[in-house]
């Protein structure tokens, strides 16, 4: 089968599952490649012809320069997972498959959500914050590094974040790191110097907003508990206690969100904003962010993305 749409994801990607279900419903000509299954596929990329042949599950797929769209939801470069004990062969295999994923860039005439080079830059927190500030967003003071004396310049309460997405493996359990609130006076050379941290001024009071942009369409959701803003990282709060309320952004803030994606070269973005005392602050953007937890009868992001992939939007 000649493929119109390529989905690159993970076995455990719930958001990709929803999009694939919608593509199935439309009988779209697509193929989904899950990174965990690469060794069970039989793949041949012909660089001269700019084509990719895939044999999997008893079926044959062919991707050519007529490919219409790519839904890309993987890291551009392999992230380390401390605690894993991998042989040299396993490490080599993983690095080479990541190189293979980047080779999909030969299909640059297709529409990408999102392009590889744009995804790589947009995942870099310092870069995305700098771009956001240049286009007019307010942003909390942010320092990145391992010099405790400088990081203490963020007075009193500070938000501590990893510099890159951290996925840790403990035996068979996968662990994810969340943002934490710390008092900057507790920073010492001993507890800071081992690895760089992102330290951000804590804005309070606050209401968290998740702004999802799909192909130029903006949807903003206010995240509260019992009608009030949530102190700290709302992702660690019991999901049953959280309310998601769709809201209209001020026109100027919505335009900045769209401008941010334009400058970053993205067709999709999950933007985190904070509203505090009538002011809006940019926190971060994720070019491969999750959105499945926000889907409802009124918010069909799966349909919106499928529409974009098949060219109906």
C-alpha positions as CSV (number, residue, x, y, z in Angstrom):
1,X,0.0,0.0,0.0
2,X,1.2,3.5,-0.9
3,X,1.1,5.5,2.4
4,X,-0.4,9.0,2.6
5,X,0.2,9.6,6.3
6,X,3.1,8.4,8.5
7,X,2.7,8.3,12.3
8,X,5.9,7.9,14.3
9,X,5.2,7.3,18.0
10,X,5.5,4.9,20.9
11,X,3.5,1.8,21.9
12,X,2.4,3.7,25.0
13,X,1.4,6.9,23.3
14,X,-2.3,7.4,24.2
15,X,-2.6,10.6,22.1
16,X,-1.3,8.8,19.0
17,X,-3.8,6.0,19.7
18,X,-6.7,8.5,19.5
19,X,-5.4,10.0,16.2
20,X,-4.9,6.5,14.7
21,X,-8.5,5.6,15.7
22,X,-9.7,8.6,13.8
23,X,-7.5,7.8,10.8
24,X,-9.0,4.3,10.8
25,X,-12.5,5.6,10.9
26,X,-11.7,7.7,7.8
27,X,-10.1,4.7,6.1
28,X,-6.9,6.8,5.6
29,X,-3.9,5.2,4.0
30,X,-1.5,5.5,6.9
31,X,1.2,3.5,8.7
32,X,2.2,3.8,12.4
33,X,5.8,3.0,13.4
34,X,6.4,2.5,17.1
35,X,10.0,2.9,18.2
36,X,9.8,-0.1,20.5
37,X,9.0,-2.4,17.6
38,X,11.6,-1.3,15.1
39,X,13.6,-4.6,15.3
40,X,10.5,-6.6,14.4
41,X,9.8,-4.4,11.3
42,X,11.7,-4.9,8.0
43,X,12.6,-1.4,6.8
44,X,14.5,-0.3,3.7
45,X,15.1,3.4,2.9
46,X,16.2,4.0,-0.7
47,X,17.9,7.4,-0.5
48,X,18.3,7.7,-4.3
49,X,14.6,7.1,-4.9
50,X,13.6,8.9,-1.6
51,X,11.4,6.1,-0.6
52,X,10.8,3.8,2.5
53,X,9.5,0.3,2.3
54,X,8.0,-1.3,5.5
55,X,7.2,-4.9,6.0
56,X,5.2,-5.5,9.2
57,X,2.5,-7.8,10.5
58,X,2.2,-9.5,7.1
59,X,1.6,-6.3,5.2
60,X,3.7,-4.1,2.9
61,X,3.8,-0.4,2.9
62,X,5.6,2.1,0.7
63,X,6.3,5.7,1.5
64,X,7.4,8.0,-1.4
65,X,7.8,11.7,-2.1
66,X,4.0,11.7,-2.5
67,X,3.6,11.3,1.3
68,X,1.2,14.0,2.5
69,X,1.8,14.3,6.2
70,X,3.9,13.0,9.1
71,X,2.8,13.0,12.7
72,X,6.1,12.9,14.6
73,X,5.9,12.3,18.4
74,X,9.4,11.1,19.3
75,X,12.5,12.7,20.7
76,X,14.9,13.9,18.0
77,X,17.9,12.6,20.0
78,X,18.1,9.7,22.4
79,X,17.6,10.6,26.0
80,X,19.6,8.8,28.7
81,X,17.7,6.6,31.1
82,X,20.0,6.2,34.2
83,X,19.7,2.9,35.9
84,X,19.4,0.9,32.7
85,X,22.1,-1.7,32.2
86,X,22.6,-2.0,28.4
87,X,25.1,-4.0,26.5
88,X,27.3,-2.3,23.9
89,X,25.2,-3.9,21.2
90,X,22.0,-2.6,22.8
91,X,23.4,0.9,23.1
92,X,24.6,0.8,19.5
93,X,21.2,-0.5,18.3
94,X,19.3,2.3,20.1
95,X,21.6,5.1,18.8
96,X,21.3,3.8,15.2
97,X,17.5,3.6,15.3
98,X,17.4,7.2,16.5
99,X,19.6,8.1,13.5
100,X,17.2,6.2,11.3
101,X,14.3,8.3,12.7
102,X,16.2,11.5,11.8
103,X,16.7,10.1,8.3
104,X,12.9,10.4,7.8
105,X,13.8,14.1,7.1
106,X,14.2,13.1,3.4
107,X,10.4,13.3,3.2
108,X,10.6,17.1,3.7
109,X,7.9,17.8,1.0
110,X,5.3,16.4,3.3
111,X,3.6,18.4,6.1
112,X,5.1,17.6,9.4
113,X,3.6,17.9,12.9
114,X,6.3,18.8,13.8
115,X,9.4,19.1,11.6
116,X,12.5,17.4,13.1
117,X,14.8,20.5,13.3
118,X,12.0,22.6,14.7
119,X,11.2,20.0,17.3
120,X,14.8,19.8,18.4
121,X,15.1,23.6,18.9
122,X,11.7,24.0,20.5
123,X,12.5,21.3,23.1
124,X,15.4,23.4,24.3
125,X,13.9,25.4,27.2
126,X,16.4,28.3,27.1
127,X,15.7,28.8,23.4
128,X,11.9,28.7,23.7
129,X,12.0,31.1,26.6
130,X,14.2,33.5,24.7
131,X,11.9,33.4,21.7
132,X,8.8,33.9,23.8
133,X,10.3,37.0,25.5
134,X,11.4,38.5,22.1
135,X,7.8,38.3,20.8
136,X,6.5,40.1,23.9
137,X,5.5,37.4,26.4
138,X,6.2,38.0,30.1
139,X,8.2,35.2,31.6
140,X,9.4,34.5,35.2
141,X,13.1,35.2,35.8
142,X,14.9,32.0,34.9
143,X,18.4,30.8,35.6
144,X,20.0,27.6,34.3
145,X,23.2,26.1,35.7
146,X,24.9,24.5,38.7
147,X,26.4,27.6,40.5
148,X,24.4,27.7,43.8
149,X,25.4,31.2,44.5
150,X,23.9,32.5,41.3
151,X,20.8,30.3,41.5
152,X,20.1,31.9,44.9
153,X,19.4,35.1,43.1
154,X,15.9,33.7,42.6
155,X,14.6,35.0,45.9
156,X,12.6,32.8,48.4
157,X,10.3,30.2,46.7
158,X,11.6,29.0,43.4
159,X,10.4,26.4,40.9
160,X,13.0,23.7,40.2
161,X,12.8,21.9,36.9
162,X,15.0,19.5,35.0
163,X,16.8,21.0,32.0
164,X,15.5,18.3,29.7
165,X,12.7,15.8,30.0
166,X,13.8,13.1,32.4
167,X,12.6,9.5,32.1
168,X,14.1,7.2,34.7
169,X,13.8,3.4,34.9
170,X,13.7,1.6,38.2
171,X,13.5,-2.1,37.4
172,X,10.3,-2.4,35.3
173,X,8.9,1.0,36.5
174,X,9.3,4.2,34.4
175,X,9.6,7.4,36.5
176,X,8.9,10.9,35.3
177,X,10.2,14.1,37.1
178,X,7.8,16.9,38.1
179,X,8.5,20.5,39.0
180,X,9.1,21.2,42.7
181,X,9.0,24.3,44.8
182,X,12.1,24.9,47.0
183,X,13.4,27.8,49.0
184,X,16.5,29.1,47.2
185,X,18.4,29.6,50.4
186,X,18.6,25.8,50.7
187,X,20.8,25.6,47.5
188,X,24.4,24.5,48.3
189,X,27.3,23.5,46.2
190,X,26.9,19.9,47.4
191,X,23.3,19.6,46.3
192,X,23.5,21.7,43.1
193,X,26.8,21.1,41.4
194,X,26.3,17.6,40.0
195,X,24.0,18.6,37.2
196,X,22.5,21.8,35.8
197,X,19.1,22.8,36.9
198,X,16.4,25.2,35.7
199,X,15.4,27.5,38.5
200,X,12.5,29.8,37.9
201,X,10.9,32.6,39.9
202,X,7.7,31.3,41.6
203,X,4.6,33.4,40.5
204,X,1.8,33.5,43.1
205,X,-1.1,33.6,43.2
206,X,-1.6,31.8,39.9
207,X,-4.0,29.9,37.6
208,X,-2.5,27.5,35.2
209,X,-3.5,27.5,31.6
210,X,-2.8,24.8,28.9
211,X,-3.0,26.3,25.4
212,X,-3.2,23.8,22.6
213,X,-2.4,25.0,19.1
214,X,-3.2,22.8,16.2
215,X,-2.7,24.1,12.7
216,X,-3.4,27.7,13.7
217,X,-6.4,26.9,15.9
218,X,-6.0,27.9,19.6
219,X,-7.8,26.2,22.5
220,X,-7.1,27.4,26.1
221,X,-8.1,25.5,29.2
222,X,-8.0,26.8,32.7
223,X,-6.8,24.3,35.3
224,X,-8.2,24.6,38.8
225,X,-9.2,22.6,41.9
226,X,-12.4,23.6,43.8
227,X,-12.5,26.7,41.5
228,X,-9.1,27.9,42.7
229,X,-5.6,28.0,41.3
230,X,-3.3,25.1,42.3
231,X,-0.2,25.8,44.3
232,X,2.9,24.1,42.7
233,X,2.8,21.5,39.9
234,X,-0.9,20.7,39.2
235,X,0.2,17.4,37.6
236,X,0.8,15.8,41.1
237,X,-2.8,16.6,42.2
238,X,-5.4,13.9,42.2
239,X,-7.0,14.0,38.7
240,X,-10.5,13.7,40.1
241,X,-10.0,16.9,42.0
242,X,-9.0,18.9,38.9
243,X,-11.3,21.0,36.8
244,X,-10.6,21.8,33.1
245,X,-12.5,24.8,31.9
246,X,-12.2,26.2,28.4
247,X,-11.6,29.9,28.4
248,X,-11.0,32.7,25.9
249,X,-7.6,34.3,26.0
250,X,-7.1,38.0,25.6
251,X,-6.6,38.7,21.9
252,X,-3.0,39.9,22.4
253,X,-2.0,36.7,24.3
254,X,-3.6,34.5,21.6
255,X,-1.7,36.3,18.9
256,X,1.5,35.8,20.8
257,X,0.8,32.1,21.0
258,X,0.3,31.9,17.3
259,X,3.4,34.0,16.7
260,X,5.5,31.7,18.9
261,X,4.6,28.7,16.8
262,X,5.3,30.6,13.7
263,X,8.8,31.6,14.8
264,X,9.6,28.1,16.2
265,X,8.3,26.5,12.9
266,X,5.7,24.4,14.6
267,X,2.3,23.2,13.5
268,X,1.4,21.9,17.0
269,X,2.3,23.2,20.4
270,X,1.2,22.6,24.0
271,X,1.9,25.9,25.7
272,X,1.8,26.3,29.5
273,X,0.9,29.8,30.7
274,X,0.2,31.3,34.1
275,X,-2.4,34.0,34.8
276,X,-1.6,36.0,37.9
277,X,-3.4,39.2,39.0
278,X,-4.5,39.9,35.4
279,X,-1.0,39.3,33.8
280,X,-0.1,36.3,31.7
281,X,3.3,34.6,31.9
282,X,4.8,32.2,29.5
283,X,6.2,29.0,31.2
284,X,7.0,26.6,28.4
285,X,6.0,25.0,25.1
286,X,6.2,21.3,24.3
287,X,6.3,20.4,20.6
288,X,5.3,16.8,21.2
289,X,3.1,17.5,24.3
290,X,0.3,15.3,25.6
291,X,-3.3,16.3,25.0
292,X,-5.3,13.1,25.3
293,X,-6.3,14.0,28.9
294,X,-8.1,17.1,27.6
295,X,-10.2,15.4,24.9
296,X,-14.0,15.7,25.5
297,X,-17.1,15.9,23.5
298,X,-16.4,19.6,23.0
299,X,-12.6,19.3,22.6
300,X,-11.8,16.8,19.9
301,X,-8.1,17.4,19.4
302,X,-7.9,13.9,17.8
303,X,-10.3,15.0,15.1
304,X,-8.5,18.3,14.6
305,X,-5.1,16.6,14.2
306,X,-6.5,13.9,11.8
307,X,-8.1,16.7,9.8
308,X,-4.7,18.5,9.5
309,X,-3.0,15.2,8.5
310,X,-5.4,14.3,5.7
311,X,-5.5,17.9,4.5
312,X,-9.1,18.8,5.6
313,X,-7.8,21.8,7.6
